[in-house]
Structures are given as structure tokens and as C-alpha cells.
Amino acid sequence: MADIKRATEDFAAAIKSTDVYRHYFQMKEKVKAYPELKEKIDEFRWKNFELQTNCEQDELYYRMELFEKEYEEFRKNPLVNEFLTAELSFCRMMQQVYSDISDKMDFE
């Protein structure tokens, strides 16, 4: 188990050394400097998550349109947009990592 722990720590360090992670981390630190903005970003992220996980498929498109319209001006803030873009890139990278690991395992 110690080998796996060490490999996990090395793997996490490798992820942290990527441009995608570094950009996300930089943007996260910039946003922290504006607590009110961070609070609004967190609210946006939470509402987006709730919408995507709790909304019925047949009304998702309509509700997403309303959501996007509600936050259209908010998303025009360059700091907000860059943070959310960096976060999305990092999440997509991690999804690919999880998928690659899962593909390597013989697990049913």
C-alpha cells in the first residue's frame, strides 16, 4: 500500500505541474482576492450543478437557457469568465484522467 500512496503523491504532483492546473490555481487565487465576487461565482457554480443534476431531461434545455440569460452579464466580467474557463479545462482534464485510469483496470 505504501507504493500506491507514493505513486498517488507523484501522480498528484504531475497533475499540479501541468499548465492546465497551474492556470486554474492562478485564477482561483485571483478570485480569492475578491470575496464578494468569489461568493457570486460559488453561487453560479452551485446553481449550475443543481440545474444539471436535479432538472428533468425534458425541461433542461429551457432551464439552461434561463440560467444563461440570468448570468449573461455576470459572465462578461473577464475575471469570472477566465476563472470559469480555467476551471472547466481542469475538470475536463481530470475527467480524461479518470477515464484513462478506468480503461486500464479490469473492473466490471
Distance bins in CASP14 RR format, pairs under 12 A and 6 or more apart:
PFRMAT RR
TARGET T0000
AUTHOR 0000-0000-0000
RMODE 2
METHOD distances of the structure
MODEL  1
1 7 0 0 0 0 0 1 0 0 0 0 0
1 8 0 0 0 0 0 1 0 0 0 0 0
2 8 0 0 0 0 0 1 0 0 0 0 0
2 9 0 0 0 0 0 1 0 0 0 0 0
3 9 0 0 0 0 0 1 0 0 0 0 0
3 10 0 0 0 0 0 1 0 0 0 0 0
4 10 0 0 0 0 0 1 0 0 0 0 0
4 11 0 0 0 0 0 1 0 0 0 0 0
5 11 0 0 0 0 0 1 0 0 0 0 0
5 12 0 0 0 0 0 1 0 0 0 0 0
6 12 0 0 0 0 0 1 0 0 0 0 0
6 13 0 0 0 0 0 1 0 0 0 0 0
7 13 0 0 0 0 0 1 0 0 0 0 0
7 14 0 0 0 0 0 1 0 0 0 0 0
7 101 0 0 0 0 0 1 0 0 0 0 0
8 14 0 0 0 0 0 1 0 0 0 0 0
8 15 0 0 0 0 0 1 0 0 0 0 0
8 101 0 0 0 0 0 1 0 0 0 0 0
9 15 0 0 0 0 0 1 0 0 0 0 0
9 16 0 0 0 0 0 1 0 0 0 0 0
10 16 0 0 0 0 0 1 0 0 0 0 0
10 17 0 0 0 0 0 1 0 0 0 0 0
11 17 0 0 0 0 0 1 0 0 0 0 0
11 18 0 0 0 0 0 1 0 0 0 0 0
11 94 0 0 0 0 0 1 0 0 0 0 0
11 97 0 0 0 0 1 0 0 0 0 0 0
11 98 0 0 0 0 0 1 0 0 0 0 0
11 100 0 0 0 0 0 1 0 0 0 0 0
11 101 0 0 0 0 1 0 0 0 0 0 0
12 18 0 0 0 0 0 1 0 0 0 0 0
12 21 0 0 0 0 1 0 0 0 0 0 0
12 94 0 0 0 0 0 1 0 0 0 0 0
12 97 0 0 0 0 0 1 0 0 0 0 0
13 21 0 0 0 0 0 1 0 0 0 0 0
14 20 0 0 0 0 0 1 0 0 0 0 0
14 21 0 0 0 0 1 0 0 0 0 0 0
14 93 0 0 0 0 0 1 0 0 0 0 0
14 97 0 0 0 0 1 0 0 0 0 0 0
15 21 1 0 1 0 0 0 0 0 0 0 0
15 22 0 0 0 0 0 1 0 0 0 0 0
15 24 0 0 0 0 0 1 0 0 0 0 0
15 25 0 0 0 0 0 1 0 0 0 0 0
15 90 0 0 0 0 1 0 0 0 0 0 0
15 93 1 0 0 1 0 0 0 0 0 0 0
15 94 1 0 0 1 0 0 0 0 0 0 0
15 96 0 0 0 0 0 1 0 0 0 0 0
15 97 1 0 0 1 0 0 0 0 0 0 0
15 98 0 0 0 0 0 1 0 0 0 0 0
15 101 0 0 0 0 0 1 0 0 0 0 0
16 22 1 0 0 1 0 0 0 0 0 0 0
16 23 0 0 0 0 0 1 0 0 0 0 0
16 24 0 0 0 0 0 1 0 0 0 0 0
16 25 1 0 0 1 0 0 0 0 0 0 0
16 90 0 0 0 0 0 1 0 0 0 0 0
16 93 0 0 0 0 0 1 0 0 0 0 0
16 94 0 0 0 0 0 1 0 0 0 0 0
17 25 0 0 0 0 0 1 0 0 0 0 0
18 24 0 0 0 0 1 0 0 0 0 0 0
18 25 0 0 0 0 0 1 0 0 0 0 0
18 86 0 0 0 0 0 1 0 0 0 0 0
18 89 0 0 0 0 1 0 0 0 0 0 0
18 90 0 0 0 0 1 0 0 0 0 0 0
18 93 1 0 0 1 0 0 0 0 0 0 0
18 94 0 0 0 0 0 1 0 0 0 0 0
18 96 0 0 0 0 0 1 0 0 0 0 0
18 97 0 0 0 0 0 1 0 0 0 0 0
19 25 0 0 0 0 0 1 0 0 0 0 0
19 26 0 0 0 0 0 1 0 0 0 0 0
19 86 0 0 0 0 0 1 0 0 0 0 0
19 89 0 0 0 0 1 0 0 0 0 0 0
19 90 0 0 0 0 0 1 0 0 0 0 0
19 93 0 0 0 0 1 0 0 0 0 0 0
20 26 0 0 0 0 0 1 0 0 0 0 0
20 27 0 0 0 0 0 1 0 0 0 0 0
20 85 0 0 0 0 0 1 0 0 0 0 0
20 86 1 0 0 1 0 0 0 0 0 0 0
20 87 0 0 0 0 0 1 0 0 0 0 0
20 88 0 0 0 0 0 1 0 0 0 0 0
20 89 1 0 1 0 0 0 0 0 0 0 0
20 90 1 0 1 0 0 0 0 0 0 0 0
20 91 0 0 0 0 1 0 0 0 0 0 0
20 92 0 0 0 0 1 0 0 0 0 0 0
20 93 1 0 1 0 0 0 0 0 0 0 0
20 94 0 0 0 0 1 0 0 0 0 0 0
20 95 0 0 0 0 0 1 0 0 0 0 0
20 96 0 0 0 0 0 1 0 0 0 0 0
20 97 0 0 0 0 0 1 0 0 0 0 0
21 27 0 0 0 0 0 1 0 0 0 0 0
21 28 0 0 0 0 0 1 0 0 0 0 0
21 86 0 0 0 0 1 0 0 0 0 0 0
21 87 0 0 0 0 0 1 0 0 0 0 0
21 89 0 0 0 0 1 0 0 0 0 0 0
21 90 1 0 1 0 0 0 0 0 0 0 0
21 91 0 0 0 0 0 1 0 0 0 0 0
21 92 0 0 0 0 0 1 0 0 0 0 0
21 93 1 0 0 1 0 0 0 0 0 0 0
21 94 0 0 0 0 1 0 0 0 0 0 0
21 97 0 0 0 0 0 1 0 0 0 0 0
22 28 0 0 0 0 0 1 0 0 0 0 0
22 29 0 0 0 0 0 1 0 0 0 0 0
22 86 0 0 0 0 1 0 0 0 0 0 0
22 89 0 0 0 0 0 1 0 0 0 0 0
22 90 0 0 0 0 1 0 0 0 0 0 0
22 93 0 0 0 0 0 1 0 0 0 0 0
23 29 0 0 0 0 0 1 0 0 0 0 0
23 30 0 0 0 0 0 1 0 0 0 0 0
23 82 0 0 0 0 1 0 0 0 0 0 0
23 83 0 0 0 0 1 0 0 0 0 0 0
23 85 0 0 0 0 1 0 0 0 0 0 0
23 86 1 0 1 0 0 0 0 0 0 0 0
23 87 0 0 0 0 1 0 0 0 0 0 0
23 88 0 0 0 0 0 1 0 0 0 0 0
23 89 1 0 0 1 0 0 0 0 0 0 0
23 90 1 0 0 1 0 0 0 0 0 0 0
23 93 0 0 0 0 0 1 0 0 0 0 0
24 30 0 0 0 0 0 1 0 0 0 0 0
24 31 0 0 0 0 0 1 0 0 0 0 0
24 82 0 0 0 0 0 1 0 0 0 0 0
24 83 0 0 0 0 1 0 0 0 0 0 0
24 84 0 0 0 0 0 1 0 0 0 0 0
24 85 0 0 0 0 1 0 0 0 0 0 0
24 86 1 0 1 0 0 0 0 0 0 0 0
24 87 1 0 1 0 0 0 0 0 0 0 0
24 88 0 0 0 0 1 0 0 0 0 0 0
24 89 1 0 0 1 0 0 0 0 0 0 0
24 90 1 0 1 0 0 0 0 0 0 0 0
24 91 0 0 0 0 1 0 0 0 0 0 0
24 92 0 0 0 0 0 1 0 0 0 0 0
24 93 0 0 0 0 1 0 0 0 0 0 0
24 94 0 0 0 0 0 1 0 0 0 0 0
25 31 0 0 0 0 0 1 0 0 0 0 0
25 32 0 0 0 0 0 1 0 0 0 0 0
25 83 0 0 0 0 0 1 0 0 0 0 0
25 86 0 0 0 0 1 0 0 0 0 0 0
25 87 0 0 0 0 0 1 0 0 0 0 0
25 89 0 0 0 0 0 1 0 0 0 0 0
25 90 0 0 0 0 1 0 0 0 0 0 0
26 32 0 0 0 0 0 1 0 0 0 0 0
26 33 0 0 0 0 0 1 0 0 0 0 0
26 79 0 0 0 0 0 1 0 0 0 0 0
26 82 0 0 0 0 1 0 0 0 0 0 0
26 83 0 0 0 0 1 0 0 0 0 0 0
26 86 1 0 0 1 0 0 0 0 0 0 0
26 87 0 0 0 0 0 1 0 0 0 0 0
26 90 0 0 0 0 0 1 0 0 0 0 0
27 33 0 0 0 0 0 1 0 0 0 0 0
27 34 0 0 0 0 0 1 0 0 0 0 0
27 37 0 0 0 0 0 1 0 0 0 0 0
27 38 0 0 0 0 0 1 0 0 0 0 0
27 41 0 0 0 0 0 1 0 0 0 0 0
27 78 0 0 0 0 0 1 0 0 0 0 0
27 79 1 0 0 1 0 0 0 0 0 0 0
27 80 0 0 0 0 1 0 0 0 0 0 0
27 81 0 0 0 0 0 1 0 0 0 0 0
27 82 1 0 1 0 0 0 0 0 0 0 0
27 83 1 0 1 0 0 0 0 0 0 0 0
27 84 0 0 0 0 1 0 0 0 0 0 0
27 85 0 0 0 0 1 0 0 0 0 0 0
27 86 1 0 1 0 0 0 0 0 0 0 0
27 87 1 0 0 1 0 0 0 0 0 0 0
27 88 0 0 0 0 0 1 0 0 0 0 0
27 89 0 0 0 0 0 1 0 0 0 0 0
27 90 0 0 0 0 1 0 0 0 0 0 0
28 34 0 0 0 0 0 1 0 0 0 0 0
28 38 0 0 0 0 1 0 0 0 0 0 0
28 41 0 0 0 0 1 0 0 0 0 0 0
28 42 0 0 0 0 0 1 0 0 0 0 0
28 45 0 0 0 0 0 1 0 0 0 0 0
28 79 0 0 0 0 0 1 0 0 0 0 0
28 82 0 0 0 0 0 1 0 0 0 0 0
28 83 1 0 0 1 0 0 0 0 0 0 0
28 84 0 0 0 0 0 1 0 0 0 0 0
28 86 1 0 0 1 0 0 0 0 0 0 0
28 87 1 0 0 1 0 0 0 0 0 0 0
28 90 0 0 0 0 1 0 0 0 0 0 0
29 38 0 0 0 0 0 1 0 0 0 0 0
29 79 0 0 0 0 0 1 0 0 0 0 0
29 83 0 0 0 0 0 1 0 0 0 0 0
29 86 0 0 0 0 0 1 0 0 0 0 0
30 37 0 0 0 0 1 0 0 0 0 0 0
30 38 0 0 0 0 1 0 0 0 0 0 0
30 41 0 0 0 0 0 1 0 0 0 0 0
30 77 0 0 0 0 0 1 0 0 0 0 0
30 78 0 0 0 0 0 1 0 0 0 0 0
30 79 1 0 0 1 0 0 0 0 0 0 0
30 80 0 0 0 0 0 1 0 0 0 0 0
30 82 0 0 0 0 1 0 0 0 0 0 0
30 83 1 0 0 1 0 0 0 0 0 0 0
30 86 0 0 0 0 1 0 0 0 0 0 0
31 37 1 0 0 1 0 0 0 0 0 0 0
31 38 1 0 1 0 0 0 0 0 0 0 0
31 39 0 0 0 0 0 1 0 0 0 0 0
31 40 0 0 0 0 1 0 0 0 0 0 0
31 41 1 0 0 1 0 0 0 0 0 0 0
31 42 0 0 0 0 1 0 0 0 0 0 0
31 44 0 0 0 0 0 1 0 0 0 0 0
31 45 0 0 0 0 0 1 0 0 0 0 0
31 77 0 0 0 0 0 1 0 0 0 0 0
31 78 0 0 0 0 0 1 0 0 0 0 0
31 79 1 0 0 1 0 0 0 0 0 0 0
31 80 0 0 0 0 1 0 0 0 0 0 0
31 81 0 0 0 0 0 1 0 0 0 0 0
31 82 0 0 0 0 1 0 0 0 0 0 0
31 83 1 0 1 0 0 0 0 0 0 0 0
31 84 0 0 0 0 1 0 0 0 0 0 0
31 86 0 0 0 0 1 0 0 0 0 0 0
31 87 0 0 0 0 1 0 0 0 0 0 0
32 38 1 0 0 1 0 0 0 0 0 0 0
32 39 0 0 0 0 0 1 0 0 0 0 0
32 41 0 0 0 0 0 1 0 0 0 0 0
32 42 0 0 0 0 0 1 0 0 0 0 0
32 79 0 0 0 0 0 1 0 0 0 0 0
32 83 0 0 0 0 0 1 0 0 0 0 0
33 79 0 0 0 0 1 0 0 0 0 0 0
33 83 0 0 0 0 0 1 0 0 0 0 0
34 40 0 0 0 0 1 0 0 0 0 0 0
34 41 0 0 0 0 1 0 0 0 0 0 0
34 42 0 0 0 0 0 1 0 0 0 0 0
34 77 0 0 0 0 1 0 0 0 0 0 0
34 79 1 0 0 1 0 0 0 0 0 0 0
34 80 0 0 0 0 1 0 0 0 0 0 0
34 83 0 0 0 0 0 1 0 0 0 0 0
35 41 0 0 0 0 0 1 0 0 0 0 0
35 42 0 0 0 0 0 1 0 0 0 0 0
36 42 0 0 0 0 0 1 0 0 0 0 0
36 43 0 0 0 0 0 1 0 0 0 0 0
36 77 0 0 0 0 0 1 0 0 0 0 0
36 80 0 0 0 0 0 1 0 0 0 0 0
37 43 0 0 0 0 0 1 0 0 0 0 0
37 44 0 0 0 0 0 1 0 0 0 0 0
37 74 0 0 0 0 1 0 0 0 0 0 0
37 77 1 0 0 1 0 0 0 0 0 0 0
37 78 0 0 0 0 0 1 0 0 0 0 0
37 79 1 0 0 1 0 0 0 0 0 0 0
37 80 1 0 0 1 0 0 0 0 0 0 0
37 81 0 0 0 0 0 1 0 0 0 0 0
37 83 0 0 0 0 1 0 0 0 0 0 0
37 84 0 0 0 0 0 1 0 0 0 0 0
38 44 0 0 0 0 0 1 0 0 0 0 0
38 45 0 0 0 0 0 1 0 0 0 0 0
38 79 0 0 0 0 0 1 0 0 0 0 0
38 80 0 0 0 0 1 0 0 0 0 0 0
38 83 0 0 0 0 1 0 0 0 0 0 0
39 45 0 0 0 0 0 1 0 0 0 0 0
39 46 0 0 0 0 0 1 0 0 0 0 0
39 80 0 0 0 0 0 1 0 0 0 0 0
40 46 0 0 0 0 0 1 0 0 0 0 0
40 47 0 0 0 0 0 1 0 0 0 0 0
40 70 0 0 0 0 0 1 0 0 0 0 0
40 71 0 0 0 0 1 0 0 0 0 0 0
40 73 0 0 0 0 0 1 0 0 0 0 0
40 74 1 0 0 1 0 0 0 0 0 0 0
40 75 0 0 0 0 0 1 0 0 0 0 0
40 77 0 0 0 0 1 0 0 0 0 0 0
40 79 0 0 0 0 0 1 0 0 0 0 0
40 80 1 0 0 1 0 0 0 0 0 0 0
40 83 0 0 0 0 0 1 0 0 0 0 0
40 84 0 0 0 0 0 1 0 0 0 0 0
41 47 0 0 0 0 0 1 0 0 0 0 0
41 48 0 0 0 0 0 1 0 0 0 0 0
41 71 0 0 0 0 0 1 0 0 0 0 0
41 74 0 0 0 0 1 0 0 0 0 0 0
41 75 0 0 0 0 0 1 0 0 0 0 0
41 77 0 0 0 0 1 0 0 0 0 0 0
41 79 0 0 0 0 1 0 0 0 0 0 0
41 80 1 0 0 1 0 0 0 0 0 0 0
41 81 0 0 0 0 0 1 0 0 0 0 0
41 82 0 0 0 0 0 1 0 0 0 0 0
41 83 1 0 0 1 0 0 0 0 0 0 0
41 84 1 0 0 1 0 0 0 0 0 0 0
41 86 0 0 0 0 0 1 0 0 0 0 0
41 87 0 0 0 0 1 0 0 0 0 0 0
42 48 0 0 0 0 0 1 0 0 0 0 0
42 49 0 0 0 0 0 1 0 0 0 0 0
42 80 0 0 0 0 0 1 0 0 0 0 0
42 83 0 0 0 0 0 1 0 0 0 0 0
42 84 0 0 0 0 0 1 0 0 0 0 0
42 87 0 0 0 0 0 1 0 0 0 0 0
43 49 0 0 0 0 0 1 0 0 0 0 0
43 50 0 0 0 0 0 1 0 0 0 0 0
43 67 0 0 0 0 0 1 0 0 0 0 0
43 70 0 0 0 0 0 1 0 0 0 0 0
43 71 0 0 0 0 1 0 0 0 0 0 0
43 74 0 0 0 0 1 0 0 0 0 0 0
43 80 0 0 0 0 0 1 0 0 0 0 0
44 50 0 0 0 0 0 1 0 0 0 0 0
44 51 0 0 0 0 0 1 0 0 0 0 0
44 67 0 0 0 0 1 0 0 0 0 0 0
44 68 0 0 0 0 0 1 0 0 0 0 0
44 70 0 0 0 0 1 0 0 0 0 0 0
44 71 1 0 1 0 0 0 0 0 0 0 0
44 72 0 0 0 0 0 1 0 0 0 0 0
44 73 0 0 0 0 0 1 0 0 0 0 0
44 74 1 0 0 1 0 0 0 0 0 0 0
44 75 0 0 0 0 1 0 0 0 0 0 0
44 77 0 0 0 0 0 1 0 0 0 0 0
44 80 1 0 0 1 0 0 0 0 0 0 0
44 81 0 0 0 0 0 1 0 0 0 0 0
44 83 0 0 0 0 0 1 0 0 0 0 0
44 84 1 0 0 1 0 0 0 0 0 0 0
44 87 0 0 0 0 0 1 0 0 0 0 0
45 51 0 0 0 0 0 1 0 0 0 0 0
45 52 0 0 0 0 0 1 0 0 0 0 0
45 67 0 0 0 0 0 1 0 0 0 0 0
45 71 0 0 0 0 0 1 0 0 0 0 0
45 74 0 0 0 0 0 1 0 0 0 0 0
45 80 0 0 0 0 0 1 0 0 0 0 0
45 83 0 0 0 0 1 0 0 0 0 0 0
45 84 0 0 0 0 1 0 0 0 0 0 0
45 87 0 0 0 0 1 0 0 0 0 0 0
45 88 0 0 0 0 0 1 0 0 0 0 0
45 91 0 0 0 0 0 1 0 0 0 0 0
46 52 0 0 0 0 0 1 0 0 0 0 0
46 53 0 0 0 0 0 1 0 0 0 0 0
46 54 0 0 0 0 0 1 0 0 0 0 0
46 67 0 0 0 0 0 1 0 0 0 0 0
47 53 0 0 0 0 0 1 0 0 0 0 0
47 54 0 0 0 0 0 1 0 0 0 0 0
47 55 0 0 0 0 0 1 0 0 0 0 0
47 63 0 0 0 0 0 1 0 0 0 0 0
47 64 0 0 0 0 0 1 0 0 0 0 0
47 66 0 0 0 0 0 1 0 0 0 0 0
47 67 1 0 0 1 0 0 0 0 0 0 0
47 68 0 0 0 0 0 1 0 0 0 0 0
47 70 0 0 0 0 1 0 0 0 0 0 0
47 71 0 0 0 0 1 0 0 0 0 0 0
47 74 0 0 0 0 0 1 0 0 0 0 0
48 54 0 0 0 0 0 1 0 0 0 0 0
48 55 0 0 0 0 0 1 0 0 0 0 0
48 60 0 0 0 0 0 1 0 0 0 0 0
48 63 0 0 0 0 0 1 0 0 0 0 0
48 64 0 0 0 0 1 0 0 0 0 0 0
48 67 1 0 0 1 0 0 0 0 0 0 0
48 68 0 0 0 0 1 0 0 0 0 0 0
48 70 0 0 0 0 0 1 0 0 0 0 0
48 71 0 0 0 0 1 0 0 0 0 0 0
48 74 0 0 0 0 0 1 0 0 0 0 0
48 75 0 0 0 0 0 1 0 0 0 0 0
48 84 0 0 0 0 1 0 0 0 0 0 0
48 87 0 0 0 0 0 1 0 0 0 0 0
48 88 0 0 0 0 0 1 0 0 0 0 0
48 91 0 0 0 0 0 1 0 0 0 0 0
49 55 0 0 0 0 0 1 0 0 0 0 0
49 67 0 0 0 0 0 1 0 0 0 0 0
49 91 0 0 0 0 0 1 0 0 0 0 0
50 60 0 0 0 0 0 1 0 0 0 0 0
50 63 0 0 0 0 0 1 0 0 0 0 0
50 64 0 0 0 0 0 1 0 0 0 0 0
50 67 0 0 0 0 1 0 0 0 0 0 0
51 59 0 0 0 0 1 0 0 0 0 0 0
51 60 1 0 0 1 0 0 0 0 0 0 0
51 61 0 0 0 0 0 1 0 0 0 0 0
51 62 0 0 0 0 0 1 0 0 0 0 0
51 63 1 0 1 0 0 0 0 0 0 0 0
51 64 1 0 0 1 0 0 0 0 0 0 0
51 65 0 0 0 0 0 1 0 0 0 0 0
51 66 0 0 0 0 1 0 0 0 0 0 0
51 67 1 0 1 0 0 0 0 0 0 0 0
51 68 0 0 0 0 0 1 0 0 0 0 0
51 70 0 0 0 0 0 1 0 0 0 0 0
51 71 0 0 0 0 0 1 0 0 0 0 0
52 60 1 0 0 1 0 0 0 0 0 0 0
52 61 0 0 0 0 0 1 0 0 0 0 0
52 63 0 0 0 0 1 0 0 0 0 0 0
52 64 0 0 0 0 1 0 0 0 0 0 0
52 67 0 0 0 0 1 0 0 0 0 0 0
53 60 0 0 0 0 0 1 0 0 0 0 0
53 63 0 0 0 0 0 1 0 0 0 0 0
54 60 0 0 0 0 1 0 0 0 0 0 0
54 63 0 0 0 0 1 0 0 0 0 0 0
55 61 0 0 0 0 1 0 0 0 0 0 0
55 62 0 0 0 0 1 0 0 0 0 0 0
55 63 1 0 1 0 0 0 0 0 0 0 0
55 64 0 0 0 0 1 0 0 0 0 0 0
55 65 0 0 0 0 0 1 0 0 0 0 0
55 66 0 0 0 0 0 1 0 0 0 0 0
55 67 0 0 0 0 1 0 0 0 0 0 0
56 62 0 0 0 0 0 1 0 0 0 0 0
56 63 0 0 0 0 1 0 0 0 0 0 0
57 63 0 0 0 0 0 1 0 0 0 0 0
57 64 0 0 0 0 0 1 0 0 0 0 0
59 65 0 0 0 0 0 1 0 0 0 0 0
59 66 0 0 0 0 1 0 0 0 0 0 0
59 67 0 0 0 0 0 1 0 0 0 0 0
60 66 0 0 0 0 0 1 0 0 0 0 0
60 67 0 0 0 0 1 0 0 0 0 0 0
61 67 0 0 0 0 0 1 0 0 0 0 0
61 68 0 0 0 0 0 1 0 0 0 0 0
62 68 0 0 0 0 0 1 0 0 0 0 0
62 69 0 0 0 0 0 1 0 0 0 0 0
63 69 0 0 0 0 0 1 0 0 0 0 0
63 70 0 0 0 0 0 1 0 0 0 0 0
64 70 0 0 0 0 0 1 0 0 0 0 0
64 71 0 0 0 0 0 1 0 0 0 0 0
65 71 0 0 0 0 0 1 0 0 0 0 0
65 72 0 0 0 0 0 1 0 0 0 0 0
66 72 0 0 0 0 0 1 0 0 0 0 0
67 74 0 0 0 0 0 1 0 0 0 0 0
67 75 0 0 0 0 0 1 0 0 0 0 0
68 74 0 0 0 0 0 1 0 0 0 0 0
68 75 0 0 0 0 1 0 0 0 0 0 0
69 75 0 0 0 0 0 1 0 0 0 0 0
71 77 0 0 0 0 0 1 0 0 0 0 0
71 80 0 0 0 0 1 0 0 0 0 0 0
71 81 0 0 0 0 0 1 0 0 0 0 0
71 84 0 0 0 0 1 0 0 0 0 0 0
72 80 0 0 0 0 0 1 0 0 0 0 0
72 81 0 0 0 0 0 1 0 0 0 0 0
73 80 0 0 0 0 0 1 0 0 0 0 0
73 81 0 0 0 0 0 1 0 0 0 0 0
74 80 1 0 0 1 0 0 0 0 0 0 0
74 81 0 0 0 0 1 0 0 0 0 0 0
74 83 0 0 0 0 0 1 0 0 0 0 0
74 84 0 0 0 0 1 0 0 0 0 0 0
75 81 1 0 1 0 0 0 0 0 0 0 0
75 82 0 0 0 0 0 1 0 0 0 0 0
75 83 0 0 0 0 0 1 0 0 0 0 0
75 84 1 0 0 1 0 0 0 0 0 0 0
75 85 0 0 0 0 0 1 0 0 0 0 0
76 82 0 0 0 0 0 1 0 0 0 0 0
76 84 0 0 0 0 0 1 0 0 0 0 0
77 83 0 0 0 0 1 0 0 0 0 0 0
77 84 0 0 0 0 1 0 0 0 0 0 0
78 84 0 0 0 0 0 1 0 0 0 0 0
78 85 0 0 0 0 0 1 0 0 0 0 0
79 85 0 0 0 0 0 1 0 0 0 0 0
79 86 0 0 0 0 0 1 0 0 0 0 0
80 86 0 0 0 0 0 1 0 0 0 0 0
80 87 0 0 0 0 0 1 0 0 0 0 0
81 87 0 0 0 0 0 1 0 0 0 0 0
81 88 0 0 0 0 0 1 0 0 0 0 0
82 88 0 0 0 0 0 1 0 0 0 0 0
82 89 0 0 0 0 0 1 0 0 0 0 0
83 89 0 0 0 0 0 1 0 0 0 0 0
83 90 0 0 0 0 0 1 0 0 0 0 0
84 90 0 0 0 0 0 1 0 0 0 0 0
84 91 0 0 0 0 0 1 0 0 0 0 0
85 91 0 0 0 0 0 1 0 0 0 0 0
85 92 0 0 0 0 0 1 0 0 0 0 0
86 92 0 0 0 0 0 1 0 0 0 0 0
86 93 0 0 0 0 0 1 0 0 0 0 0
87 93 0 0 0 0 0 1 0 0 0 0 0
87 94 0 0 0 0 0 1 0 0 0 0 0
88 94 0 0 0 0 0 1 0 0 0 0 0
88 95 0 0 0 0 0 1 0 0 0 0 0
89 95 0 0 0 0 0 1 0 0 0 0 0
89 96 0 0 0 0 0 1 0 0 0 0 0
90 96 0 0 0 0 0 1 0 0 0 0 0
90 97 0 0 0 0 0 1 0 0 0 0 0
91 97 0 0 0 0 0 1 0 0 0 0 0
91 98 0 0 0 0 0 1 0 0 0 0 0
92 98 0 0 0 0 0 1 0 0 0 0 0
92 99 0 0 0 0 0 1 0 0 0 0 0
93 99 0 0 0 0 0 1 0 0 0 0 0
93 100 0 0 0 0 0 1 0 0 0 0 0
94 100 0 0 0 0 0 1 0 0 0 0 0
94 101 0 0 0 0 0 1 0 0 0 0 0
95 101 0 0 0 0 0 1 0 0 0 0 0
95 102 0 0 0 0 0 1 0 0 0 0 0
96 102 0 0 0 0 0 1 0 0 0 0 0
96 103 0 0 0 0 0 1 0 0 0 0 0
97 103 0 0 0 0 0 1 0 0 0 0 0
97 104 0 0 0 0 0 1 0 0 0 0 0
98 104 0 0 0 0 0 1 0 0 0 0 0
98 105 0 0 0 0 0 1 0 0 0 0 0
99 105 0 0 0 0 0 1 0 0 0 0 0
101 107 0 0 0 0 0 1 0 0 0 0 0
102 108 0 0 0 0 0 1 0 0 0 0 0
END
